[in-house]
Amino acid sequence: MNTATTGAAPAGPAATHLEISPSVLYFGTPVLLVSTENEDGSSNLAPLSSAWALGRTVVLGLGREGQTAHNLGSRPGLVLSLPGPGLWPAVERLAPLTGRDPVPPGKPAGCRYEPDKFGAAGLTAVPSHLVRPPRVAECPLQLEARAKRMRPDVSGEFVIVETVVRKVHADARIVVPGTDHIDPAAWSPLVYNFRHYFGLGPELGHSYRTQTPRTGPRTPLTSSTAAH
């Protein structure tokens, strides 16, 4: 019998798979805190869970009506600060806040306007070197960048932003001594997995291309107070 035409579940290991329609597809991505510049020169800070990197290009997926997309349309400087697992409560404090006043109608229920995102989240703004928006001091990894290209996604609900990283700030405890390499055994990002927060588990192995092969056990930096 042809299961492709009948819709019947195939025999064997695949028989345990279910056809589902999840409301989101956040299948385990690092959280970023994106700081941008508002029209009045103040700073906006927003959590982001849709991003990927290729070389020094970081591609972001943003809500079309959010303050971050609004700011980047005319002020392209931004900072991508990556929190460790211990900062998840601060990230969650940011989640229901928006820098738009009035609150856009497309925002989820319970979202409210907050002009001081850093203060509301209990985070510390520190000056950047090449862009106007500040970095998040508590984040072990901070990327100063500029938005180079913005376009709507195919659904029209989101904005795809291509950014180029211009300067990287890393806590000394996650850098391989004497190099410019992040030590992946010492660095653990905060991961957003189907709207739940996680850190990384133990290392399983490494790519043949790595320049930082593991030579011994390391404890990832997870402190919520790690600052550079």
C-alpha positions in Angstrom: 0.0 0.0 0.0 1.3 3.5 -0.9 1.3 5.5 2.4 2.1 8.7 0.5 -1.3 8.6 -1.2 -3.4 7.0 1.6 -2.1 9.1 4.5 -1.5 6.0 6.6 1.5 6.1 8.9 4.5 4.1 7.6 5.8 1.1 9.4 9.1 1.1 11.2 10.8 3.8 13.2 9.0 6.7 11.5 5.7 5.3 12.8 6.3 7.2 16.1 6.2 10.6 14.3 3.1 12.7 14.5 1.9 15.4 12.1 1.5 18.5 14.2 0.9 22.2 13.7 2.9 24.1 16.4 2.2 27.7 16.9 5.9 28.6 16.8 9.1 27.1 15.4 11.7 28.3 17.9 13.5 25.0 17.8 16.4 26.0 20.0 18.1 29.3 19.1 20.4 31.6 21.1 18.7 34.7 22.6 20.1 38.1 21.6 19.4 41.5 23.3 19.3 44.1 20.6 20.0 47.7 21.5 19.1 50.4 19.0 18.7 54.2 19.0 15.4 55.9 19.4 14.5 59.1 17.6 15.2 61.2 20.7 18.6 59.7 21.2 17.6 57.3 24.0 18.1 53.6 23.8 15.7 50.8 23.1 16.5 47.2 24.2 14.6 44.2 22.9 15.0 40.4 23.2 15.3 38.5 20.0 15.2 34.7 19.3 15.4 34.6 15.5 19.0 35.2 14.3 21.8 33.4 12.5 25.4 34.2 11.6 27.5 33.6 8.5 31.0 35.0 8.8 30.6 38.5 10.2 27.1 38.9 8.9 24.3 38.3 11.4 20.7 38.0 10.0 17.9 39.0 12.2 14.1 38.3 12.1 12.1 41.2 13.6 8.5 42.0 14.2 7.5 44.6 11.5 5.7 46.9 14.0 8.3 46.8 16.8 10.5 49.6 17.9 13.7 47.8 16.9 12.6 47.6 13.2 11.4 51.2 13.3 14.7 52.4 14.7 16.9 50.4 12.2 15.0 51.9 9.3 16.7 55.3 9.8 19.4 54.6 12.4 21.3 51.5 11.4 23.7 51.2 14.4 22.9 48.4 16.8 24.5 46.1 19.4 23.8 42.4 19.7 24.5 41.3 23.3 24.3 37.6 24.0 23.3 36.7 27.5 24.3 33.5 29.4 21.7 31.2 30.9 21.8 33.0 34.3 20.2 36.1 32.7 17.0 34.5 31.6 14.9 36.3 34.3 16.1 39.7 32.9 15.3 38.6 29.4 11.8 37.5 30.5 11.3 40.9 32.2 12.0 42.5 28.8 9.6 40.2 26.9 6.3 42.0 27.6 7.7 45.5 27.0 7.7 47.6 23.9 9.3 50.9 23.0 6.3 51.9 20.8 3.8 54.3 22.2 0.9 53.6 21.7 1.4 49.8 21.8 1.0 48.5 18.2 -2.2 46.5 17.8 -0.3 43.4 16.6 1.5 43.0 20.0 0.5 40.1 22.2 -1.9 40.7 25.1 -0.2 42.1 28.2 2.4 44.0 26.2 3.0 47.5 27.6 5.0 50.6 26.7 8.3 51.1 28.7 10.7 53.9 27.7 13.5 52.6 30.1 14.1 49.0 29.0 17.5 48.7 30.7 16.1 49.8 34.0 13.0 47.7 33.8 15.1 44.6 33.1 17.7 45.4 35.7 20.5 45.6 33.2 23.4 48.0 32.8 24.1 50.1 29.6 27.8 50.7 28.8 29.0 52.8 25.9 29.9 51.2 22.6 33.0 52.1 20.6 31.7 52.4 17.0 27.9 52.7 17.2 25.6 54.9 19.3 23.5 52.3 21.0 25.0 50.9 24.2 26.1 47.4 25.1 24.6 45.2 27.9 27.3 45.0 30.5 26.1 41.7 32.0 26.3 39.9 28.7 29.6 38.0 28.2 29.5 38.5 24.4 28.6 41.8 22.7 28.7 42.6 19.0 28.7 46.1 17.6 27.1 46.1 14.2 25.3 48.1 11.5 22.2 47.1 9.6 23.0 47.0 5.9 19.8 45.6 4.3 16.2 45.4 5.4 13.3 43.7 3.6 9.9 42.2 4.5 9.7 38.4 4.9 7.4 36.4 2.6 4.5 36.6 5.1 4.7 40.3 5.4 4.5 40.1 9.2 8.2 40.3 9.8 11.4 42.1 8.7 14.6 40.4 7.7 17.7 42.5 8.6 21.2 41.8 7.4 23.8 43.3 9.8 27.6 43.4 9.6 29.5 43.0 12.9 32.2 45.7 13.2 33.6 45.0 16.7 33.3 42.1 19.2 33.6 42.4 23.0 34.1 39.2 24.9 34.4 38.5 28.6 38.1 37.4 29.2 36.8 34.2 30.8 35.3 32.9 27.6 38.4 33.7 25.4 41.1 31.1 24.7 44.2 32.8 26.3 46.5 34.6 23.9 44.0 34.2 20.9 41.0 35.8 19.4 38.9 32.6 19.7 35.9 32.1 21.9 36.3 28.9 24.0 33.1 27.0 23.4 33.7 24.9 26.5 33.6 28.1 28.6 30.8 29.9 26.8 27.2 28.9 27.2 24.5 31.0 25.4 21.0 31.3 26.7 18.9 29.2 24.3 15.2 29.8 23.5 13.6 26.4 22.9 9.9 26.5 22.0 9.3 29.4 24.4 11.3 27.9 27.2 14.8 28.9 28.3 17.8 26.5 28.4 21.6 26.5 28.6 23.9 24.1 26.8 24.5 20.6 28.0 27.9 18.9 28.1 30.1 19.0 25.0 29.8 16.0 22.8 32.7 16.6 20.4 34.0 19.1 18.0 34.3 19.8 14.3 37.5 18.9 12.4 37.7 22.6 11.5 37.9 23.9 15.1 40.9 25.8 16.2 40.1 25.2 19.9 40.0 21.5 20.4 39.0 20.6 23.9 41.9 19.5 26.1 40.2 19.1 29.5 36.9 19.8 31.3 35.7 23.3 31.4 32.8 24.9 33.3 30.7 27.2 31.1 30.4 30.8 32.3 26.7 31.1 33.4 26.8 33.9 36.0 24.2 36.5 35.5 26.7 39.1 36.8 29.4 38.4 34.2 30.4 41.8 32.8 33.0 43.1 30.4 
